[in-house]
Amino acid sequence: MAMPDFQDFMATLDGETISSIMKDANNAMKLAEMQDINRESIPGAQLLSASFQIALELLAIYHKWLEKQL
């Protein structure tokens, strides 16, 4: 079975969806600030938190899109 073209998925990511993902990533960064870690480590924790949140949300959206395609 051939997989749908990834570019077709990318075309479904409208401004509203991207804005929602980025808002959630921003919230994840704020949560990283509240962690009990060295202050010097906060920027790295924020970056990791935002990256993880974005990856999870994109994966979830992609999975839902694939279910509709197959």
N, C-alpha and C positions, 0 to 999 in steps of 0.2 A: 504494500500500500504506500502510495506516495504522500509525503507530508505536504500540507499547504505551504505556500511561499511565505516566508517570514516577513517579507516586505508588505504583504497584504495585511498582516497583523499590525505592523508598525503604522500603516495608514489609518488604522482605527483609533489610534491614540490622539484624541482631540485635546484642545487646550484645557477643557474642563477636567478631563481625566488626569492630565499631567499636573494641573494645579492641585488637584486633590491628593495625588501621590506626594507632591512636594510639601504640602501642608502637613501630611502625616510624617514625613521625614523630618520636618522642622520640629514637630512635637517630640519625635524620638530623640532629637538632639537636646531638647530641653530636659528630657528625662535623664540623659547622660550627665548633665550638670548636677543633678541631685544625688548621684552615686557617691559613695564614700571612697573616693580615690584621691590621689595626689592631684593638686590643682594643675600641675604641669601636664598631667595625663588627660585632662578634660578635652582639649581639642581633638586628640586622637580618638577618644571614646565617642565624641560627637560625630566624627567622620565615620567611624565604624557603625554607629547606631543608625545614622542616616542611610548609609550604603545598604545595610542589612534590611531596613524598612523598605527602601525602594526596590531592592531585589525581590523581596517577598511579595510585594504588591504587584509588580510586573509579572512575576511568575503566576500569581493567582489569576490575573486578567488574561494572560496568555492561555492558561489552562481552560478557562471558561470559553475563550474564543475557539480553541481547538475542538472542544466538545461540540460546538455549533457547526464546525467545518466537517467533522467526520461522521 
